[in-house]
């Protein structure tokens, strides 16, 4: 009787250990998926920043000569202008979602 209980408990232990390994793999797959999506969002953001920075340089080539600090100060002043605020608000409200 005692040996049967031990075998039964051993089988149950092995079953639970297999389930644990499966759950650990499931967690790893989910973490990998989350990292994949996060990496994709970072790439999209980096691409957007690069293309918009290139657009600024193409319409205002003088900005290439500014230091990073000077460029930020310039951008803050430009976007603080009432006309710039209005134009930006109009552009956002007229945006259709496509690029």
Helices and strands as residue ranges (DSSP letters): H 2-59, G 61-65, H 68-80, H 82-94
